[in-house]
Amino acid sequence: MDVWLTWVILGLTLMGFEMITPGFVIMWFGVGALVAAFAAYLGFSLTVQLLSFIFTAVVLLACARSLAGKIRGKAKEVKTNYSAMVGKTAIVTQLISAETGLGVVKVLGEEWSALAETGRDIPAGEKVEVVDVTGVRLLVRALTLNTEQNKEGLK
């Protein structure tokens, strides 16, 4: 059997294995083997064939990793669970007391125990902004400044 045909079989076999592996690595060695097969077909020595195989595989692998890193870097971070709540507007469903600072808010369709950032009553129905998550409580800030308590608190 000709040497170039051996390289072609090796290249196609490696490319076939790529289909059953989770990474995208073996493919480049398969392409390298096909380049080495071309070198063998043109009559180059075994040394040139091996160097073309290694060089092609390494260069393609490095380029693929670089491209994957750029694509991965552009992907927007998706906030999940409680971190998705920060920055959202919530509605107070149970009075947030000035004494305890505790109450209940509804955000993203769920009710959460809330802790007020300021020491004033925040009545039910008022909109608040979720500032942080502390344990199982949301730290909230009132969005409106229309009550006497707010005006007094600003003095």
C-alpha positions as CSV (number, residue, x, y, z in Angstrom):
1,M,0.0,0.0,0.0
2,D,1.2,3.5,-0.8
3,V,2.3,5.7,2.0
4,W,0.0,8.5,0.9
5,L,-3.0,6.2,1.2
6,T,-2.0,5.3,4.7
7,W,-2.0,9.0,5.6
8,V,-5.5,9.4,4.0
9,I,-6.9,6.5,6.0
10,L,-5.3,7.9,9.2
11,G,-6.7,11.3,8.5
12,L,-10.2,10.1,7.7
13,T,-10.1,7.8,10.8
14,L,-9.1,10.8,13.1
15,M,-11.8,12.9,11.6
16,G,-14.3,10.1,12.2
17,F,-13.2,9.9,15.8
18,E,-13.9,13.6,16.1
19,M,-17.6,12.9,15.8
20,I,-17.7,10.7,18.9
21,T,-15.5,12.9,21.2
22,P,-16.7,15.9,23.1
23,G,-13.8,18.3,22.2
24,F,-12.8,19.8,18.9
25,V,-9.2,18.6,18.9
26,I,-8.8,15.4,16.9
27,M,-10.2,17.0,13.8
28,W,-7.0,19.1,13.3
29,F,-4.8,16.0,13.5
30,G,-6.9,14.4,10.8
31,V,-6.4,17.5,8.6
32,G,-2.7,17.3,9.4
33,A,-2.7,13.7,8.2
34,L,-4.4,14.7,5.0
35,V,-1.7,17.4,4.4
36,A,0.9,14.7,5.1
37,A,-0.8,12.5,2.6
38,F,-0.6,15.2,-0.1
39,A,3.2,15.6,0.7
40,A,3.6,11.8,0.4
41,Y,1.7,11.8,-2.9
42,L,4.1,14.5,-4.2
43,G,7.0,12.3,-3.3
44,F,8.4,14.1,-0.3
45,S,10.4,12.2,2.3
46,L,8.9,10.7,5.5
47,T,10.6,13.5,7.5
48,V,8.8,16.2,5.5
49,Q,5.5,14.3,5.8
50,L,5.9,14.0,9.6
51,L,6.8,17.7,9.8
52,S,3.9,18.8,7.7
53,F,1.6,16.6,9.8
54,I,2.8,18.1,13.1
55,F,3.0,21.7,11.8
56,T,-0.5,21.6,10.3
57,A,-2.1,20.0,13.3
58,V,-0.4,22.4,15.8
59,V,-1.1,25.6,13.8
60,L,-4.8,24.6,13.2
61,L,-5.2,23.7,16.9
62,A,-3.8,27.0,18.0
63,C,-6.0,28.9,15.6
64,A,-9.1,27.1,16.7
65,R,-8.3,27.7,20.3
66,S,-7.7,31.4,19.7
67,L,-10.9,31.7,17.7
68,A,-12.9,29.8,20.4
69,G,-11.4,32.1,23.0
70,K,-12.6,35.2,21.1
71,I,-16.0,33.8,20.6
72,R,-16.3,32.7,24.2
73,G,-15.1,36.2,25.3
74,K,-17.9,37.9,23.3
75,A,-20.6,35.7,24.9
76,K,-22.7,37.8,27.3
77,E,-22.8,36.6,30.8
78,V,-26.2,35.3,31.7
79,K,-27.3,36.1,35.2
80,T,-29.2,33.4,36.9
81,N,-30.9,32.7,40.2
82,Y,-30.8,35.5,42.7
83,S,-28.1,37.5,40.8
84,A,-30.7,38.1,38.1
85,M,-32.7,40.0,40.7
86,V,-30.1,42.8,41.3
87,G,-31.1,46.0,39.5
88,K,-34.7,44.9,38.9
89,T,-37.7,46.8,40.0
90,A,-39.9,45.1,42.6
91,I,-43.3,46.0,44.2
92,V,-43.8,46.0,47.9
93,T,-46.5,43.5,48.8
94,Q,-46.3,43.8,52.6
95,L,-45.2,47.0,54.4
96,I,-41.4,47.3,54.9
97,S,-41.3,48.5,58.5
98,A,-39.1,51.4,59.6
99,E,-38.5,49.6,62.9
100,T,-37.4,46.2,61.7
101,G,-36.6,47.2,58.1
102,L,-38.3,44.0,57.0
103,G,-41.1,43.3,54.6
104,V,-42.1,41.4,51.4
105,V,-41.6,42.3,47.8
106,K,-42.6,40.7,44.5
107,V,-39.9,40.6,41.7
108,L,-39.9,38.6,38.5
109,G,-43.1,36.9,39.6
110,E,-41.8,35.7,43.0
111,E,-42.3,37.0,46.5
112,W,-39.1,37.6,48.5
113,S,-38.4,38.7,52.1
114,A,-37.0,42.2,51.8
115,L,-34.7,44.4,53.9
116,A,-34.9,48.2,53.3
117,E,-31.8,50.2,52.7
118,T,-33.3,53.2,54.5
119,G,-34.9,53.4,57.9
120,R,-38.4,54.4,56.8
121,D,-41.7,52.7,56.2
122,I,-42.2,51.6,52.6
123,P,-45.9,51.0,52.0
124,A,-47.4,48.1,50.0
125,G,-47.7,49.0,46.3
126,E,-44.6,51.2,46.2
127,K,-41.9,50.3,43.7
128,V,-38.4,49.6,45.0
129,E,-35.1,48.7,43.3
130,V,-33.3,45.5,44.3
131,V,-29.8,46.6,45.3
132,D,-28.3,43.3,46.6
133,V,-29.1,39.9,47.9
134,T,-28.2,39.1,51.5
135,G,-28.8,35.5,52.4
136,V,-32.4,34.8,51.5
137,R,-33.4,38.5,51.7
138,L,-33.3,41.2,49.0
139,L,-31.8,44.5,50.0
140,V,-34.1,47.1,48.4
141,R,-34.1,50.9,47.9
142,A,-37.3,53.0,47.5
143,L,-37.7,54.6,44.1
144,T,-40.1,57.3,45.1
145,L,-39.5,60.3,47.4
146,N,-43.1,61.5,47.8
147,T,-43.9,60.8,51.5
148,E,-43.3,63.0,54.5
149,Q,-41.0,60.3,55.9
150,N,-38.7,60.7,52.9
151,K,-38.6,64.4,53.1
152,E,-37.8,64.2,56.8
153,G,-35.1,61.6,56.1
154,L,-33.4,63.9,53.7
155,K,-32.9,66.7,56.2
